[in-house]
């Protein structure tokens, strides 16, 4: 029989959580569950990618594109997808756990500098906590992210002392996108062809250098 803690994560209220989720106690409790209780299975590669507006995250068109590329390069046994961002940090297999599939928020539409800075501070700590927890769980870590999510991943890596082995898109490509693209967001979207093309090429290079020419 499940205890009250189990019910909290498996039997959520019907209402949709709104507002910046990184402030909400539900997200702090779920983060603590992942850090303190959840057992992450050892795997060669962790691939960190941002959360999405559509829930569950794997139903997002951009996530489906990114996952398709990953699956074409690596064997499923080689990698573990980890979602991070306004949700905190979530092993992908928990994407339907409350509250991760029960909120709606887009940081990119937020113009309040204090809220954005608070996100960066909170998410840096949550990323650092997860990297520390999984220090010996993965051999390699790959990040695919832009904007404040990217900054939080970089800062979390520095704070924990656990390096990100490959961070994409490359800084030069992001800078070119800022100057050339007419986008809703300053650095564009991770689903842009130029970003996805580089992502695929760099994953193949990474794989070949470490595993040879095939999954």
matplotlib code that plots the C-alpha trace (Angstrom):
import matplotlib.pyplot as plt

x = [0.0, 1.4, 2.1, 1.2, 4.5, 3.8, 0.3, 1.6, 3.6, 1.1, -2.3, -2.1, -4.9, -6.6, -5.7, -2.9, 0.0, 0.8, 3.3, 7.1, 7.3, 10.8, 9.2, 6.5, 6.9, 5.7, 8.8, 11.1, 9.6, 9.9, 13.4, 14.3, 12.7, 14.9, 18.1, 17.5, 15.5, 15.4, 17.9, 19.3, 20.5, 24.2, 24.6, 27.5, 26.1, 23.7, 22.1, 20.7, 17.9, 15.5, 11.9, 9.1, 5.8, 3.9, 3.6, 4.7, 8.0, 8.5, 5.3, 6.8, 7.7, 11.1, 11.8, 10.8, 13.2, 16.1, 15.3, 15.2, 18.7, 20.0, 18.4, 20.0, 23.5, 23.5, 22.1, 19.4, 21.5, 24.2, 22.4, 20.0, 18.0, 17.7, 15.2, 16.0, 14.9, 12.0, 10.9, 14.2, 15.9, 14.1, 15.2, 13.1, 11.4, 9.8, 8.3, 4.7, 5.2, 3.5, 4.2, 6.3, 3.3, 1.0, 2.3, 2.4, 5.0, 7.4, 10.5, 11.2, 8.2, 9.3, 10.8, 11.1, 14.8, 14.5, 12.4, 15.0, 17.9, 16.0, 15.5, 19.2, 20.2, 17.7, 18.3, 22.1, 21.8, 19.4, 21.7, 24.7, 22.8, 22.0, 25.5, 26.9, 24.4, 25.3, 29.0, 29.8, 26.6, 27.6, 30.9, 30.1, 27.6, 26.2, 24.1, 21.9, 20.5, 20.6, 19.8, 19.4, 19.1, 22.6, 23.9, 22.4, 24.0, 27.4, 27.2, 25.8, 28.8, 31.2, 29.6, 29.6, 33.0, 31.4, 32.2, 29.9, 31.9, 30.0, 27.9, 25.8, 25.0, 28.5, 29.0, 30.0, 26.8, 24.7, 26.3, 25.7, 22.1, 21.7, 22.9, 21.1, 17.9, 14.6, 13.4, 10.9, 13.8, 17.2, 19.2, 16.5, 15.1, 16.8, 14.7, 16.3, 17.9, 21.3, 21.3, 20.0, 22.5, 25.4, 23.9, 23.8, 27.3, 28.8, 27.1, 28.4, 31.9, 31.6, 30.4, 33.1, 35.9, 34.8, 33.0, 33.9, 31.6, 28.3, 25.9]
y = [0.0, 3.4, 5.9, 9.6, 10.5, 8.0, 9.4, 12.9, 11.9, 9.6, 11.0, 14.8, 17.2, 17.9, 21.6, 22.8, 24.5, 28.0, 30.7, 30.2, 26.5, 26.9, 28.8, 26.2, 23.8, 20.9, 21.2, 21.5, 18.3, 16.4, 17.6, 16.4, 13.0, 12.6, 13.7, 11.9, 8.8, 8.0, 5.5, 6.5, 3.4, 3.6, 4.4, 5.5, 8.8, 11.3, 13.7, 16.9, 18.6, 21.4, 20.9, 21.7, 23.5, 20.4, 17.6, 15.0, 16.3, 13.4, 14.4, 17.8, 18.0, 19.5, 16.7, 14.1, 15.5, 15.6, 12.1, 10.8, 12.0, 10.6, 7.2, 7.1, 7.7, 5.7, 2.4, 2.9, 1.1, 3.7, 6.8, 8.3, 11.4, 14.0, 16.9, 20.2, 23.8, 25.4, 22.0, 21.5, 18.3, 15.1, 11.7, 11.3, 8.2, 10.3, 12.8, 11.9, 12.1, 14.9, 17.8, 17.5, 16.8, 19.2, 22.7, 25.4, 28.0, 29.5, 31.3, 32.7, 35.0, 36.4, 39.8, 40.3, 40.4, 39.3, 36.2, 35.3, 35.7, 33.7, 30.9, 30.9, 30.7, 28.0, 25.9, 26.2, 24.6, 21.9, 21.0, 20.9, 18.7, 16.2, 16.2, 15.6, 12.7, 11.1, 11.8, 8.1, 7.1, 8.2, 8.2, 11.1, 14.0, 15.9, 19.0, 20.4, 23.8, 27.5, 30.7, 30.6, 26.8, 26.6, 29.1, 27.1, 23.9, 25.5, 27.0, 23.8, 21.9, 24.4, 24.4, 20.6, 20.0, 17.5, 18.4, 18.5, 16.6, 18.0, 21.2, 22.0, 24.0, 25.4, 29.0, 30.1, 28.7, 30.4, 33.7, 33.4, 32.5, 35.6, 37.8, 36.1, 34.5, 36.3, 34.4, 34.7, 34.2, 35.8, 32.5, 30.8, 27.3, 24.0, 22.6, 24.8, 22.9, 24.4, 23.4, 19.9, 19.4, 20.2, 18.2, 15.1, 15.6, 16.2, 13.2, 11.0, 12.4, 11.8, 8.3, 7.4, 8.7, 6.6, 3.6, 3.2, 3.6, 2.4, 2.1]
z = [0.0, -1.0, 1.8, 1.7, 0.0, -2.8, -3.3, -3.5, -6.6, -8.3, -7.5, -8.3, -8.1, -11.4, -11.6, -13.8, -12.0, -13.4, -12.7, -12.4, -11.3, -9.8, -6.9, -6.2, -3.2, -5.4, -7.5, -4.6, -3.0, -6.3, -6.8, -3.3, -4.1, -7.1, -5.2, -2.0, -2.9, -6.6, -7.9, -11.3, -13.2, -14.3, -18.0, -20.2, -21.4, -19.9, -22.4, -20.9, -22.8, -21.8, -20.7, -23.1, -23.0, -24.2, -21.6, -21.3, -22.7, -25.1, -27.0, -27.9, -31.6, -30.8, -28.3, -30.9, -33.4, -30.8, -29.6, -33.2, -33.8, -30.6, -31.3, -34.8, -33.3, -30.1, -29.0, -26.3, -23.8, -24.1, -23.1, -20.5, -21.2, -18.4, -18.7, -17.0, -16.8, -15.2, -14.0, -12.1, -13.3, -14.2, -15.4, -18.6, -17.4, -14.6, -17.1, -16.2, -12.5, -10.7, -11.0, -14.2, -16.5, -14.7, -15.3, -18.0, -18.1, -20.7, -19.3, -22.7, -22.4, -19.0, -19.1, -15.4, -14.6, -11.0, -12.0, -14.6, -12.1, -9.5, -12.1, -12.9, -9.2, -8.3, -11.4, -11.0, -7.6, -8.8, -11.7, -9.4, -7.0, -9.7, -11.2, -7.7, -7.1, -10.4, -10.4, -10.7, -12.5, -16.0, -17.9, -20.1, -20.1, -23.2, -23.1, -25.8, -24.7, -25.2, -23.3, -19.5, -19.5, -21.0, -18.5, -15.6, -16.9, -17.2, -13.7, -12.2, -13.8, -12.4, -8.9, -8.7, -10.3, -12.7, -16.4, -19.4, -22.0, -25.0, -25.0, -28.1, -30.1, -30.4, -29.2, -32.7, -34.3, -31.6, -32.3, -36.0, -35.3, -33.2, -36.0, -38.9, -37.7, -37.4, -34.4, -31.5, -29.1, -29.4, -29.8, -31.9, -31.3, -30.7, -33.5, -36.1, -38.9, -38.3, -34.7, -35.3, -38.1, -35.9, -33.1, -35.3, -36.7, -33.2, -31.7, -34.5, -33.9, -30.2, -30.7, -33.2, -31.0, -28.1, -29.5, -33.1, -36.1, -34.9, -31.9]

ax = plt.figure().add_subplot(projection="3d")
ax.plot(x, y, z, "-o")
ax.set_aspect("equal")
plt.show()
